[in-house]
Amino acid sequence: MERKTRKMSDEQKAKISKSLTGKKRTDEQRANISKGRKGIKLSEEHKQSISDALKVYWESIPTGENKD
């Protein structure tokens, strides 16, 4: 989707990101976000990218099986 407003500079994006970092969302906000994303189709390329990233993530987590 193309933005219909002015483009933000990297400095503006960083400032917004910093201000939102660590803020908790209410249950109602979370439900509304979930509802809004229902039905969005992902491309096969995007699904594969997510899959690859999750595989790397789970391989990096220690399982505790190698305890001495």
N, CA, C and O atoms as a DFTB+ gen file, in Angstrom:
272 C
 N C O
     1  1       0.852      -1.167       0.000
     2  2       0.000       0.000       0.000
     3  2       0.899       1.231       0.000
     4  3       1.861       1.314       0.763
     5  1       0.574       2.170      -0.854
     6  2       1.386       3.370      -0.984
     7  2       0.911       4.440      -0.007
     8  3      -0.288       4.648       0.177
     9  1       1.871       5.111       0.610
    10  2       1.532       6.199       1.533
    11  2       0.952       7.360       0.755
    12  3       1.411       7.678      -0.342
    13  1      -0.060       7.992       1.326
    14  2      -0.674       9.141       0.680
    15  2      -0.286      10.444       1.388
    16  3      -0.798      11.514       1.060
    17  1       0.608      10.340       2.344
    18  2       1.065      11.510       3.087
    19  2       2.549      11.720       2.811
    20  3       3.149      10.986       2.025
    21  1       3.132      12.709       3.451
    22  2       4.548      12.985       3.266
    23  2       5.394      11.810       3.748
    24  3       5.003      11.067       4.649
    25  1       6.536      11.665       3.137
    26  2       7.462      10.622       3.562
    27  2       8.145      11.049       4.857
    28  3       8.451      12.226       5.049
    29  1       8.383      10.077       5.749
    30  2       9.055      10.370       7.010
    31  2      10.550      10.139       6.858
    32  3      10.982       9.222       6.160
    33  1      11.321      10.972       7.513
    34  2      12.771      10.792       7.510
    35  2      13.110       9.653       8.475
    36  3      12.290       9.256       9.303
    37  1      14.320       9.145       8.351
    38  2      14.766       8.088       9.256
    39  2      14.773       8.578      10.697
    40  3      14.497       7.811      11.619
    41  1      15.088       9.857      10.891
    42  2      15.105      10.441      12.233
    43  2      13.696      10.432      12.841
    44  3      13.523      10.118      14.019
    45  1      12.699      10.777      12.028
    46  2      11.322      10.768      12.511
    47  2      10.877       9.348      12.862
    48  3      10.234       9.127      13.888
    49  1      11.225       8.392      12.002
    50  2      10.854       6.997      12.242
    51  2      11.479       6.490      13.540
    52  3      10.824       5.799      14.320
    53  1      12.748       6.835      13.769
    54  2      13.447       6.400      14.979
    55  2      12.798       6.999      16.226
    56  3      12.661       6.321      17.244
    57  1      12.403       8.261      16.144
    58  2      11.777       8.929      17.282
    59  2      10.441       8.266      17.631
    60  3      10.145       8.049      18.806
    61  1       9.643       7.948      16.620
    62  2       8.361       7.279      16.853
    63  2       8.593       5.887      17.426
    64  3       7.912       5.476      18.365
    65  1       9.549       5.168      16.862
    66  2       9.856       3.824      17.342
    67  2      10.267       3.844      18.811
    68  3       9.822       3.012      19.601
    69  1      11.119       4.803      19.168
    70  2      11.596       4.908      20.551
    71  2      10.437       5.212      21.497
    72  3      10.373       4.664      22.598
    73  1       9.527       6.081      21.075
    74  2       8.410       6.461      21.946
    75  2       7.422       5.313      22.153
    76  3       6.762       5.240      23.189
    77  1       7.320       4.420      21.171
    78  2       6.357       3.315      21.271
    79  2       6.959       2.059      21.898
    80  3       6.224       1.163      22.314
    81  1       8.272       1.987      21.967
    82  2       8.945       0.807      22.502
    83  2       8.587       0.609      23.970
    84  3       8.705       1.529      24.779
    85  1       8.149      -0.604      24.303
    86  2       7.842      -0.946      25.686
    87  2       6.414      -0.651      26.109
    88  3       6.031      -0.995      27.227
    89  1       5.610      -0.024      25.254
    90  2       4.223       0.268      25.620
    91  2       3.387      -0.997      25.483
    92  3       3.520      -1.737      24.508
    93  1       2.536      -1.238      26.453
    94  2       1.671      -2.408      26.439
    95  2       0.364      -2.060      25.742
    96  3      -0.131      -0.940      25.864
    97  1      -0.188      -3.014      25.017
    98  2      -1.485      -2.827      24.369
    99  2      -2.564      -3.485      25.220
   100  3      -2.332      -4.514      25.855
   101  1      -3.744      -2.878      25.221
   102  2      -4.852      -3.442      25.993
   103  2      -5.402      -4.653      25.244
   104  3      -5.109      -4.851      24.065
   105  1      -6.202      -5.460      25.941
   106  2      -6.820      -6.622      25.304
   107  2      -7.710      -6.190      24.142
   108  3      -7.774      -6.865      23.114
   109  1      -8.395      -5.058      24.313
   110  2      -9.264      -4.566      23.242
   111  2      -8.434      -4.168      22.017
   112  3      -8.826      -4.460      20.887
   113  1      -7.307      -3.513      22.227
   114  2      -6.439      -3.126      21.117
   115  2      -5.917      -4.365      20.398
   116  3      -5.887      -4.420      19.169
   117  1      -5.511      -5.344      21.173
   118  2      -4.982      -6.574      20.586
   119  2      -6.040      -7.289      19.766
   120  3      -5.745      -7.810      18.691
   121  1      -7.281      -7.319      20.270
   122  2      -8.383      -7.967      19.547
   123  2      -8.669      -7.230      18.241
   124  3      -8.921      -7.857      17.212
   125  1      -8.630      -5.904      18.284
   126  2      -8.903      -5.121      17.078
   127  2      -7.810      -5.316      16.022
   128  3      -8.107      -5.384      14.830
   129  1      -6.558      -5.406      16.452
   130  2      -5.462      -5.648      15.518
   131  2      -5.627      -7.019      14.883
   132  3      -5.466      -7.174      13.673
   133  1      -5.947      -8.007      15.697
   134  2      -6.154      -9.362      15.197
   135  2      -7.294      -9.394      14.188
   136  3      -7.171      -9.995      13.120
   137  1      -8.388      -8.754      14.527
   138  2      -9.568      -8.721      13.650
   139  2      -9.218      -8.063      12.309
   140  3      -9.657      -8.522      11.255
   141  1      -8.437      -7.001      12.357
   142  2      -8.060      -6.286      11.151
   143  2      -7.143      -7.074      10.240
   144  3      -7.138      -6.851       9.030
   145  1      -6.362      -7.996      10.801
   146  2      -5.422      -8.781      10.004
   147  2      -6.009     -10.086       9.493
   148  3      -5.380     -10.764       8.681
   149  1      -7.187     -10.449       9.946
   150  2      -7.828     -11.692       9.504
   151  2      -8.090     -11.624       8.001
   152  3      -8.564     -10.606       7.498
   153  1      -7.787     -12.689       7.298
   154  2      -8.066     -12.749       5.865
   155  2      -6.959     -12.210       4.986
   156  3      -7.080     -12.273       3.763
   157  1      -5.870     -11.676       5.559
   158  2      -4.766     -11.171       4.746
   159  2      -3.963     -12.365       4.240
   160  3      -3.499     -13.189       5.028
   161  1      -3.805     -12.452       2.941
   162  2      -3.089     -13.573       2.325
   163  2      -1.612     -13.210       2.179
   164  3      -1.277     -12.108       1.746
   165  1      -0.742     -14.135       2.539
   166  2       0.698     -13.949       2.396
   167  2       1.171     -14.673       1.149
   168  3       0.658     -15.743       0.825
   169  1       2.140     -14.105       0.447
   170  2       2.703     -14.757      -0.731
   171  2       3.520     -15.970      -0.272
   172  3       3.947     -16.050       0.879
   173  1       3.722     -16.900      -1.189
   174  2       4.510     -18.097      -0.873
   175  2       5.941     -17.705      -0.493
   176  3       6.543     -18.322       0.386
   177  1       6.474     -16.694      -1.147
   178  2       7.825     -16.225      -0.834
   179  2       7.891     -15.702       0.599
   180  3       8.856     -15.969       1.316
   181  1       6.873     -14.961       1.014
   182  2       6.844     -14.407       2.365
   183  2       6.690     -15.523       3.403
   184  3       7.334     -15.494       4.451
   185  1       5.847     -16.492       3.109
   186  2       5.671     -17.632       4.023
   187  2       6.989     -18.383       4.204
   188  3       7.334     -18.782       5.316
   189  1       7.727     -18.573       3.102
   190  2       9.005     -19.273       3.170
   191  2      10.018     -18.479       3.976
   192  3      10.804     -19.055       4.727
   193  1      10.004     -17.165       3.826
   194  2      10.904     -16.300       4.581
   195  2      10.629     -16.412       6.077
   196  3      11.561     -16.499       6.877
   197  1       9.362     -16.411       6.454
   198  2       8.974     -16.564       7.863
   199  2       9.429     -17.924       8.376
   200  3       9.981     -18.028       9.472
   201  1       9.197     -18.962       7.584
   202  2       9.592     -20.313       7.967
   203  2      11.098     -20.411       8.213
   204  3      11.538     -20.969       9.218
   205  1      11.876     -19.864       7.289
   206  2      13.334     -19.907       7.425
   207  2      13.800     -19.166       8.675
   208  3      14.680     -19.642       9.393
   209  1      13.207     -17.997       8.933
   210  2      13.588     -17.203      10.103
   211  2      13.254     -17.943      11.394
   212  3      14.037     -17.916      12.343
   213  1      12.101     -18.600      11.434
   214  2      11.712     -19.333      12.644
   215  2      12.610     -20.545      12.876
   216  3      12.924     -20.873      14.020
   217  1      13.019     -21.203      11.812
   218  2      13.928     -22.350      11.944
   219  2      15.251     -21.902      12.569
   220  3      15.774     -22.557      13.471
   221  1      15.784     -20.780      12.082
   222  2      17.034     -20.243      12.632
   223  2      16.834     -19.867      14.095
   224  3      17.690     -20.142      14.936
   225  1      15.694     -19.235      14.396
   226  2      15.403     -18.819      15.769
   227  2      15.364     -20.025      16.707
   228  3      16.014     -20.016      17.752
   229  1      14.610     -21.057      16.344
   230  2      14.462     -22.210      17.234
   231  2      15.749     -23.014      17.369
   232  3      15.968     -23.647      18.401
   233  1      16.599     -23.002      16.354
   234  2      17.891     -23.689      16.455
   235  2      18.835     -22.960      17.410
   236  3      19.745     -23.573      17.969
   237  1      18.627     -21.668      17.597
   238  2      19.525     -20.884      18.434
   239  2      19.169     -20.960      19.921
   240  3      19.948     -20.514      20.763
   241  1      18.022     -21.508      20.245
   242  2      17.581     -21.569      21.647
   243  2      18.128     -22.844      22.288
   244  3      17.923     -23.936      21.758
   245  1      18.821     -22.717      23.423
   246  2      19.308     -23.925      24.097
   247  2      18.128     -24.716      24.664
   248  3      17.195     -24.152      25.236
   249  1      18.195     -26.027      24.491
   250  2      17.076     -26.880      24.914
   251  2      17.269     -27.432      26.325
   252  3      16.308     -27.894      26.941
   253  1      18.481     -27.389      26.837
   254  2      18.730     -27.918      28.179
   255  2      19.039     -29.414      28.158
   256  3      19.207     -30.024      29.214
   257  1      19.115     -30.005      26.971
   258  2      19.402     -31.434      26.870
   259  2      20.848     -31.769      27.155
   260  3      21.161     -32.909      27.496
   261  1      21.733     -30.803      27.025
   262  2      23.159     -31.050      27.184
   263  2      23.663     -30.704      28.582
   264  3      24.816     -30.302      28.736
   265  1      22.824     -30.851      29.596
   266  2      23.257     -30.540      30.956
   267  2      24.193     -31.638      31.462
   268  3      23.958     -32.824      31.229
   269  1      25.248     -31.232      32.151
   270  2      26.214     -32.212      32.693
   271  2      25.892     -32.558      34.110
   272  3      26.594     -33.362      34.723
